[in-house]
Amino acid sequence: MQVFARRVECKHIVWAGPLVDTAATLNVADELRGRSCPTCGEVVRKVDFVAIKNSTSSTFDERPAPRNAENKLKKPSNADAKKTRQRLAGLGAETDGLAADLKGAALGLTPPQWRDALAKIPVGILQTYEPNAECIRFRDSTLPAIVFHQGLAGYLFTMNRSIFPLIRMGSLSRGATSRFVEDEKTRSALRVQAVDTALEFLGVGRSRTKSLVEIPMIARALEMPLTRTMAAFVLCHEYGHAVLNHADELRSVGRESKFYLLERSRAMEFEADTWGQDAVIGAFTGGKNLEPSLAMLDDLFPGGAPELKRDISHAAPCVALLYFEFLDVIEERLARHGIDVAAQDALTRRRARMAGKKEPEHATHPSNKERFQALYAHLSEHGNFTAHTWVEGFETLLNEIKDDLDRLIDKTGAVTGKRLARRFRWPRRKATSESNSWADTMTRIDDDDDARIKLQEAFQNVEGQVLELDEDELWRRFEERKNRAEAHYQNEEYAEAERIYTQILDSGETTESVPLYPMLGMCREQLGDEQGAIAAYRRCLELVPGSDVAALCGFYLGSILLEKDLSGAETALTAATASHVPDVRAQAMFWLGTLAHQRGDAEAALRRYREVYALRDSELTLLPRVIPLAALNIGGVIQERGQLAEAAAMFRYARDHRAIDPENRVVAEQHLRAVRGR
């Protein structure tokens, strides 16, 4: 379904492309924020999405219809089964050992009613470096076979060894956000190792004989179950092609080839992805079956093993596609600098075999980025909050690595004689062929003014429908990002927390998001952006005056303006006196008293100090010293009026209060002696 994103303020189209569901839409919205509108040049803060739907389409989340609605597999003849096994052996594929192990594990995850039929499909492992699996059929047999390249398991395992230790799940206890690896040098080495792994499996540079760094045992114990679950997903993906009769759509790979490859179309890949994911997460079996290697977690983590096994099963398919997309990004980056992967020593790579062909191999195939977005959206049907947290953690880490991709490639030493430019950017060029990638679509709109103007004019003449996003998905995403921002703030990662809070509020000021303005302001204060903090606090005061969250923003705003704008500070602190938090209310009234004192209004100052003193029996946990300070100031005002007995009582109270600081305790004692001396 074609979707158009418009900047809300000007209604100019800023993006166009295919989307599959609410989660994918929100991902695109995040990418668009902060860009410039190609028509008016203004910064994009908020977008809405409009779709041109087919008359037969009824819902936004509509998926491709299965080609094989009855899900009946064709029964092969014994002769076909024998021929397929013989031809597979003739390719040099091993069908026992690891192949049999993986096949048995994957079959255990598939629907029971189809296992006997799926078991007849041979699975062979080729000893090649290509990180891929393929559904093939030999010319003299109607039974498909699955080819699983040894490089696939190697690539997934090595990527897990580099990326998994970087995530924030070190203690694996509930609510914990500690990391496996805290040392920044080690974390940097792991990032280099991830890029090094991709370069190796792209056929660029030398292979490493061992890991660059040692990682904790707990992380190493989780690498293999995660890798095995990813491999099971890939194999179940290929089984999905067979179940859905995609294996009927085979094409020749060359005039001399002895076998056909599956036509890698968009609809087929999306269907097989979701079928494979449903198998791995137990949707077909009610969650009863899990990848066998996950059983080891029962001994390692007896308390949280069920949740951990479930989360790995849910996250593994999405993370596997992220790893494949990572390969695509690095290959694209190398191509921009004149490094042709197909020309390297990568004889087993499909793209190398396709070199010289006029038509691009993936003309009808979705990018791995799109496949990840679709699969991540499908996870919402069966997943839970923690599963999404796992996936997003991996995605964030890989995105961070992409941001510094050139620098990291330089560090690997794989590309000699070149010093790549800093920072990763998508290429800015006109597409020469139709692309399914939303990133490429965005580039075409930005670069081609005529196409963009025509699109804008055509859109005005077509009745579009504003997309109604799924409320549950919106709420899940809001909670997920809010919790992530809070974790960053607690870890003193203020820049990342500020980015997420800004992103949430730019996506819409709602009753749920407006209370985040105080946190946004505090992040900006920590980063030294005083004007940005003031803007955040004032915006909250404008939106929800009189509320408790506005009172908190008034408190923070007043504390900033005390030395800069006395009138503004007084207005903000007056708003803060409406807070239901005694500490906030007391400190705001104390500051108002000092402001009145500074302008010579002793009566107003005394009134504010007495309001603070009246809270002395309240439980002040954050700012308890404000009470004795108010008593000290009350004593000073009434001492000047000659009320010595009452002043002495205030000084005595301030001196003896447990929360007063030593310096002011000395001041209170001096005032008390002076009053008594008279």
C-alpha positions in Angstrom: 0.0 0.0 0.0 1.4 3.4 -1.0 1.6 5.8 1.9 2.4 9.6 1.8 3.9 11.4 4.8 3.1 15.2 5.1 4.6 17.8 7.3 1.6 18.8 9.5 2.1 22.5 9.4 2.4 23.0 5.7 0.8 19.7 4.4 3.7 19.3 1.9 4.7 15.7 1.1 8.1 14.9 2.6 8.1 11.1 2.0 6.3 8.5 0.0 6.6 4.7 0.0 5.2 1.4 1.1 4.3 0.7 4.7 3.0 -2.4 6.4 1.6 -1.4 9.8 1.7 1.0 12.7 5.1 0.0 13.9 6.7 0.6 10.5 4.9 3.9 10.2 6.3 5.1 13.6 9.8 4.1 12.5 9.5 6.2 9.4 8.1 9.2 11.4 11.2 9.0 13.6 13.5 9.1 10.6 11.7 12.1 9.1 11.8 14.3 12.2 14.6 16.9 12.0 14.8 16.8 8.2 13.9 19.8 6.1 10.7 19.9 4.1 11.8 19.7 0.4 9.1 22.3 -0.6 9.3 25.1 2.0 12.6 24.2 3.7 11.1 24.2 7.3 12.2 21.7 9.8 9.9 18.6 10.1 8.7 18.2 13.6 5.4 16.3 13.2 4.0 14.3 10.3 0.8 12.7 9.4 0.3 9.8 7.0 -2.2 9.5 4.2 -2.8 6.3 2.1 -4.2 5.8 -1.3 -6.0 2.5 -0.7 -7.3 0.1 -3.3 -11.0 -0.4 -3.3 -10.6 -4.0 -2.1 -8.4 -3.0 0.8 -10.2 -2.6 4.1 -7.5 -2.2 6.8 -4.1 -0.5 7.1 -2.5 -3.6 8.5 -3.5 -5.8 5.6 -1.0 -8.5 4.7 -0.5 -10.3 1.4 -2.9 -13.1 0.9 -1.3 -16.6 1.2 -0.8 -18.3 -2.2 -1.7 -21.6 -0.6 -4.7 -20.9 1.6 -5.3 -24.6 2.4 -1.7 -25.1 3.4 -1.5 -28.5 1.8 1.9 -29.8 0.8 2.3 -31.8 -2.3 3.2 -35.4 -1.7 6.4 -36.3 -3.6 7.0 -39.6 -5.1 9.7 -41.9 -3.7 11.6 -41.5 -6.9 11.6 -37.7 -6.6 12.7 -37.8 -3.0 15.6 -40.1 -3.9 16.7 -38.0 -6.9 16.6 -34.8 -4.8 18.8 -36.4 -2.1 21.3 -37.7 -4.7 21.5 -34.3 -6.5 22.0 -32.5 -3.2 24.8 -34.8 -2.3 26.2 -34.2 -5.8 26.5 -30.5 -4.9 28.7 -31.4 -2.0 26.0 -30.7 0.6 26.3 -32.5 3.9 22.9 -33.9 5.0 24.0 -35.5 8.3 25.7 -34.1 11.4 24.9 -30.4 11.8 22.4 -30.4 8.9 20.4 -33.2 10.5 20.6 -31.5 13.9 19.3 -28.2 12.5 16.6 -29.9 10.5 15.4 -31.9 13.5 15.3 -28.7 15.7 13.4 -26.7 13.1 10.9 -29.5 12.4 10.1 -29.6 16.1 9.0 -26.0 15.9 6.7 -26.4 12.9 3.0 -27.3 13.1 2.6 -31.0 14.0 0.2 -31.7 11.1 2.9 -30.8 8.5 6.0 -32.3 10.0 5.9 -35.6 8.2 5.6 -33.8 4.8 8.3 -31.2 5.7 10.6 -34.0 6.9 10.8 -35.3 3.4 12.4 -32.1 2.1 16.1 -32.6 2.2 18.3 -30.1 4.0 22.0 -29.8 3.1 24.8 -27.7 4.3 27.4 -26.4 1.9 30.8 -25.6 3.2 30.8 -22.0 1.9 31.1 -18.6 3.4 27.9 -17.2 2.0 25.6 -16.1 4.8 22.5 -17.4 3.1 20.0 -20.2 2.8 18.1 -21.0 -0.4 15.1 -23.1 -1.6 16.1 -24.9 -4.8 14.7 -27.6 -7.1 16.6 -29.8 -9.4 15.6 -30.1 -13.1 14.7 -33.8 -12.9 12.7 -33.7 -9.5 9.5 -31.9 -8.3 10.6 -32.1 -4.7 12.3 -28.9 -3.4 15.4 -28.9 -1.3 16.9 -26.4 1.1 20.6 -25.4 0.9 22.0 -24.0 4.1 25.4 -22.3 3.7 27.9 -22.9 6.5 28.7 -19.2 6.4 25.2 -18.3 7.6 25.7 -19.9 11.0 29.2 -18.5 11.2 28.1 -15.0 10.4 25.2 -15.0 12.8 27.4 -16.4 15.6 30.2 -14.0 15.1 27.8 -11.0 14.9 26.2 -12.2 18.2 29.7 -12.5 19.7 30.3 -8.8 18.8 26.9 -7.2 19.4 25.3 -9.2 22.3 27.9 -8.1 24.9 27.1 -4.4 24.1 23.5 -4.6 25.1 22.2 -3.4 28.5 21.2 -6.7 30.0 24.3 -7.6 32.0 22.7 -8.9 35.2 19.6 -10.4 33.5 17.6 -9.5 36.6 14.2 -7.8 36.6 14.5 -4.1 36.0 18.3 -4.2 35.6 19.9 -2.1 32.9 23.6 -2.8 33.5 25.8 -3.9 30.6 27.8 -7.0 30.0 30.8 -4.9 29.0 31.3 -1.4 30.6 34.9 -0.7 29.6 34.8 1.7 26.6 38.0 0.3 25.0 36.4 -3.1 25.0 33.1 -1.8 23.7 35.0 0.0 20.9 36.8 -3.2 20.0 33.5 -5.1 19.8 32.1 -2.4 17.4 35.2 -2.8 15.2 34.8 -6.6 15.4 31.2 -6.4 14.1 32.2 -4.4 11.1 35.2 -6.7 10.6 32.8 -9.7 10.6 30.6 -8.1 7.9 33.7 -7.3 5.8 34.9 -10.9 6.1 31.6 -12.4 5.0 31.5 -9.9 2.1 34.8 -11.3 0.9 36.7 -8.1 1.8 39.9 -8.2 3.9 41.4 -11.0 5.8 39.6 -13.3 8.2 40.3 -13.2 11.9 41.5 -16.3 13.7 40.1 -15.2 17.0 38.0 -12.6 18.7 39.5 -9.2 19.2 38.6 -9.1 22.9 37.5 -11.5 25.6 33.9 -11.1 26.8 32.1 -12.3 30.0 31.1 -15.9 30.4 27.4 -15.1 30.7 27.4 -13.4 27.4 29.3 -16.2 25.8 26.8 -18.7 27.2 23.9 -16.9 25.5 25.6 -16.5 22.1 24.9 -20.1 20.9 21.2 -20.3 21.9 20.6 -17.0 20.2 22.5 -18.2 17.1 20.8 -21.5 17.0 17.4 -19.9 17.3 18.2 -17.5 14.4 19.3 -20.5 12.3 16.1 -22.3 13.2 14.2 -19.2 12.0 16.0 -19.2 8.7 15.3 -22.8 8.2 11.6 -22.4 9.2 11.5 -19.5 6.7 12.5 -21.8 3.9 9.9 -24.4 5.2 7.4 -21.6 4.9 8.2 -21.2 1.2 7.4 -24.9 0.8 4.2 -24.8 2.9 2.9 -21.8 1.0 3.7 -23.4 -2.3 6.2 -20.7 -3.1 8.5 -23.5 -4.4 6.3 -23.6 -7.5 7.8 -20.2 -8.5 11.3 -21.2 -9.4 13.6 -19.7 -12.0 16.7 -20.9 -13.7 20.0 -19.5 -12.4 21.8 -20.0 -15.7 21.8 -22.0 -18.9 24.2 -24.6 -17.6 22.7 -24.8 -14.1 21.3 -28.1 -12.8 18.8 -26.5 -10.4 16.3 -23.6 -10.1 16.2 -21.0 -7.4 13.1 -19.6 -5.7 11.9 -16.4 -7.3 12.6 -13.9 -4.4 9.4 -11.7 -4.7 8.2 -9.2 -2.1 5.0 -11.0 -1.1 6.8 -14.4 -0.8 9.5 -13.1 1.5 7.1 -11.3 3.8 4.9 -14.4 4.0 7.8 -16.8 4.6 9.3 -14.4 7.2 6.1 -14.4 9.3 5.6 -18.1 8.9 9.1 -18.7 10.1 8.7 -16.3 13.0 5.4 -17.9 14.1 7.2 -21.3 14.2 10.1 -20.1 16.3 8.0 -18.1 18.8 5.6 -21.0 19.2 2.5 -19.4 17.7 1.7 -22.7 15.9 2.1 -24.8 19.1 0.8 -22.5 21.8 4.4 -21.7 22.9 5.0 -25.3 24.0 8.0 -26.0 21.8 11.3 -24.0 21.9 14.6 -24.4 20.1 16.4 -27.3 21.9 19.6 -25.3 22.7 17.5 -23.0 24.9 17.2 -25.8 27.5 20.7 -25.0 28.7 19.4 -21.7 30.2 17.4 -23.7 32.8 20.7 -24.5 34.5 22.3 -21.1 34.0 19.4 -18.9 35.0 17.0 -21.0 37.1 15.0 -18.0 38.3 14.3 -16.2 35.0 14.9 -19.0 32.5 11.3 -19.2 31.1 11.1 -15.4 30.5 14.6 -15.4 29.0 13.9 -18.3 26.6 10.7 -16.7 25.5 12.4 -13.4 24.9 15.2 -15.0 22.8 12.7 -16.9 20.7 10.7 -13.7 20.1 13.7 -11.5 19.3 16.0 -13.8 17.3 14.1 -13.6 13.9 14.1 -9.8 13.9 17.7 -9.5 15.0 18.7 -12.0 12.3 17.2 -9.7 9.6 18.9 -6.7 11.2 22.2 -8.5 10.7 21.4 -9.1 7.1 20.5 -5.5 6.6 23.8 -4.6 8.3 25.6 -6.5 5.4 23.6 -4.5 2.9 24.5 -1.2 4.4 28.2 -2.0 4.6 28.2 -3.2 1.0 26.5 0.0 -0.2 29.0 2.1 1.8 32.0 0.3 0.2 30.4 0.7 -3.3 30.2 4.5 -2.8 34.0 4.5 -2.4 34.7 2.4 -5.4 35.1 -1.0 -3.7 33.1 -3.6 -5.6 32.2 -6.5 -3.4 31.4 -8.7 -6.4 35.0 -8.2 -7.6 36.5 -9.4 -4.4 37.3 -13.0 -3.4 33.7 -13.9 -2.8 33.1 -16.7 -5.2 30.1 -18.2 -3.3 28.2 -15.0 -3.0 25.1 -14.9 -5.1 25.8 -11.3 -6.2 29.2 -12.3 -7.5 27.5 -15.1 -9.6 25.1 -12.5 -10.9 27.9 -10.0 -11.9 27.5 -8.9 -15.5 23.8 -9.4 -15.7 21.8 -6.4 -16.9 18.9 -6.9 -14.6 19.4 -6.5 -10.9 18.9 -9.7 -9.0 16.6 -8.1 -6.3 14.4 -6.1 -8.7 11.2 -7.6 -7.0 12.7 -8.4 -3.7 12.2 -6.2 -0.6 15.2 -4.8 1.1 16.3 -6.4 4.4 15.3 -3.1 6.1 11.7 -3.5 4.9 11.7 -7.2 5.8 12.8 -6.3 9.3 10.1 -3.6 9.7 7.4 -6.0 8.5 8.6 -8.8 10.8 9.0 -6.5 13.8 5.4 -5.4 13.2 4.2 -9.0 13.1 6.0 -9.6 16.4 3.5 -7.2 18.0 0.8 -9.8 17.6 2.5 -12.4 19.8 5.3 -10.5 21.6 5.5 -8.7 24.9 7.2 -5.5 26.2 10.5 -7.2 27.0 10.8 -8.9 23.6 10.4 -5.5 21.9 13.0 -4.1 24.3 15.5 -6.8 23.2 14.9 -6.1 19.5 15.2 -2.3 19.9 18.4 -2.7 21.9 20.0 -4.6 19.0 18.6 -2.1 16.4 20.0 0.9 18.4 23.4 -0.6 18.7 23.6 -1.4 15.0 22.4 2.1 14.1 25.1 3.6 16.3 27.7 1.5 14.5 26.4 2.6 11.1 26.7 6.2 12.2 30.5 5.7 12.6 30.8 3.2 9.8 33.7 4.8 7.9 35.8 5.3 11.0 35.2 1.7 12.0 36.1 0.4 8.5 39.3 2.4 8.7 40.1 0.7 12.0 39.7 -2.8 10.6 42.5 -2.2 8.1 40.6 -4.2 5.5 40.6 -1.5 2.9 44.2 -0.3 2.3 45.0 2.9 0.6 41.7 4.6 1.3 40.8 7.0 4.1 37.0 7.0 4.1 34.9 10.1 5.0 33.5 10.3 8.5 29.9 9.5 9.2 27.5 7.3 7.2 25.0 8.8 4.8 22.6 7.2 2.3 23.6 8.0 -1.3 22.0 11.1 -2.8 21.3 10.1 -6.3 18.4 9.4 -8.6 17.2 5.9 -8.7 17.7 4.1 -12.0 15.2 1.4 -11.3 12.1 1.0 -9.3 12.9 0.4 -5.6 10.9 -1.0 -2.7 13.1 0.7 -0.1 11.5 3.6 1.7 14.9 5.1 2.2 15.5 5.2 -1.6 12.0 6.6 -2.1 12.8 9.4 0.3 16.0 10.2 -1.6 14.1 10.4 -5.0 11.6 12.9 -3.6 14.4 15.0 -2.1 16.6 15.1 -5.2 14.0 15.3 -8.0 12.1 18.6 -7.7 9.9 17.9 -10.8 8.8 14.5 -9.5 8.1 16.0 -6.1 6.0 18.8 -7.5 4.0 16.5 -9.8 3.5 14.1 -6.9 2.2 17.0 -4.7 -0.2 18.2 -7.5 -1.4 14.6 -8.2 -2.0 14.0 -4.5 -4.3 17.0 -4.3 -6.6 15.5 -7.0 -6.8 12.1 -5.3 -8.9 11.4 -2.3 -6.6 10.0 0.4 -7.4 8.5 3.8 -5.6 9.6 6.9 -4.2 6.5 8.5 -5.6 5.6 11.9 -2.8 4.0 13.8 -3.3 1.2 16.2 -3.8 2.6 19.7 -2.3 -0.4 21.5 0.8 -0.1 19.3 1.1 3.6 19.9 0.8 3.1 23.7 3.3 0.3 23.7 5.8 2.4 21.8 5.3 5.4 24.0 5.9 3.3 27.2 8.9 1.6 25.6 10.6 4.9 24.6 9.7 6.6 27.9 11.3 3.8 29.9 14.3 3.8 27.6 14.7 7.6 28.1 14.4 7.2 31.9 17.1 4.5 31.9 19.4 6.8 29.9 18.8 9.6 32.4 19.5 7.3 35.3 22.8 6.3 33.7 23.7 10.0 33.1 23.4 9.6 29.4 21.6 12.9 29.1 22.1 13.5 25.3 20.4 10.2 24.4 17.6 10.8 27.0 17.1 14.3 25.6 16.8 13.0 22.1 14.2 10.4 23.0 12.1 12.9 25.1 12.2 15.4 22.2 11.2 12.6 19.8 8.2 11.6 21.9 7.0 15.2 22.4 7.5 16.1 18.7 5.3 13.1 17.7 2.4 14.6 19.6 1.6 16.5 22.8 -0.9 14.3 24.6 -2.0 13.9 28.2 0.6 11.1 28.5 3.5 12.9 26.8 3.2 16.5 28.3 4.3 15.3 31.8 7.7 14.5 30.2 8.5 18.2 29.7 10.2 18.4 33.2 12.5 15.5 32.3 13.3 17.1 28.9 14.1 20.4 30.6 16.4 18.7 33.2 18.2 16.8 30.4 18.9 20.0 28.6 20.1 21.7 31.8 22.6 18.8 32.4 23.8 19.3 28.8 24.3 23.0 29.4 21.4 24.0 27.0 19.8 26.6 29.4 17.7 28.2 26.7 16.4 24.8 25.6 15.5 24.0 29.1 13.7 27.3 29.6 11.7 26.6 26.4 10.7 23.2 27.6 9.5 24.4 31.0 7.6 27.4 29.5 5.9 25.1 26.9 4.6 22.9 29.7 3.3 26.0 31.6 1.4 27.1 28.5 -0.2 23.7 27.8 -1.4 22.6 31.3 -1.4 25.7 33.6 -2.4 24.9 37.2 -1.4 21.2 36.9 1.1 19.5 39.1 3.5 18.9 36.2 3.2 22.6 35.3 4.0 23.5 38.9 7.2 21.3 38.7 8.2 23.1 35.5 7.5 26.4 37.2 9.8 25.4 40.0 12.7 24.5 37.6 12.1 27.5 35.5 12.1 29.8 38.5 15.4 28.4 39.7 17.0 29.3 36.4 15.5 32.8 36.2 16.4 33.8 39.8 19.6 35.4 38.7 18.4 36.6 35.2 14.8 37.7 35.2 13.3 38.5 38.6 9.8 39.2 37.2 9.9 35.9 35.1 11.2 34.0 38.1 8.4 35.3 40.3 5.7 34.3 37.8 7.2 30.8 37.4 7.6 30.3 41.2 4.1 31.4 41.8 2.9 28.6 39.5 5.1 26.2 41.5 3.3 27.0 44.7 0.3 25.0 43.3 2.4 21.8 43.5 1.1 18.9 45.7 4.7 18.1 46.6 5.5 19.8 49.9 9.2 20.2 49.1 8.5 21.9 45.8 5.9 24.2 47.3 8.0 25.1 50.3 11.1 25.9 48.2 9.1 28.0 45.7 7.5 30.0 48.5 11.0 30.5 50.1 12.4 31.9 46.9 9.4 34.1 46.5 10.1 35.4 50.0 13.7 36.2 49.1 12.6 38.0 45.9 10.2 40.2 48.0 13.0 40.8 50.4 15.3 42.0 47.6 12.8 44.5 46.4 12.3 45.9 49.9 8.8 44.4 50.6 9.4 43.1 54.1 5.7 42.3 54.7 5.4 40.2 51.5 8.6 38.4 52.4 7.5 37.7 55.9 4.2 36.3 54.7 6.0 33.9 52.4 8.5 32.8 55.0 5.6 32.1 57.5 3.9 30.0 54.8 7.1 27.9 54.5 7.4 27.6 58.3 3.8 26.4 58.5 4.9 23.3 56.6 7.4 22.3 59.4 5.4 19.3 60.4 5.2 18.0 56.8 7.5 15.2 55.7 10.0 17.0 53.5 12.4 14.4 52.0 14.0 16.4 49.2 14.6 19.9 50.6 14.2 19.7 54.4 16.7 22.6 55.0 14.2 25.1 53.6 12.2 25.1 56.9 15.1 26.2 59.2 16.2 28.8 56.6 12.7 30.2 56.6 12.7 30.4 60.4 16.1 32.1 60.3 14.7 34.7 57.9 11.6 35.2 59.9 13.7 35.9 62.9 15.7 38.5 61.0 12.7 40.4 59.8 10.9 40.5 63.2 14.2 41.3 65.0 14.3 44.5 63.1 10.8 45.3 64.3 11.8 44.8 67.9 9.9 41.5 68.5 12.9 40.0 70.3 11.3 37.1 72.1 9.6 35.7 69.0 12.8 36.3 67.0 14.8 34.4 69.6 12.4 31.4 69.3 12.9 31.4 65.5 16.7 31.6 65.8 16.7 28.8 68.4 14.5 26.6 66.1 16.8 27.2 63.1 19.9 26.5 65.1 18.6 23.2 66.5 17.1 21.9 63.3 18.8 18.7 62.0 18.7 19.7 58.4 20.4 23.2 58.6 23.8 23.4 57.2 26.8 24.3 59.5 27.3 27.8 58.2 23.7 28.9 58.8 23.7 27.1 62.2 26.6 29.5 63.2 24.6 32.5 61.8 21.5 31.4 63.9 23.6 31.1 67.0 25.1 34.5 66.5 21.7 36.1 66.1 20.4 34.3 69.1 23.2 35.6 71.3 22.6 39.1 70.0 18.9 39.0 70.8 19.6 37.6 74.3 22.3 40.2 74.9 19.9 43.0 74.5 
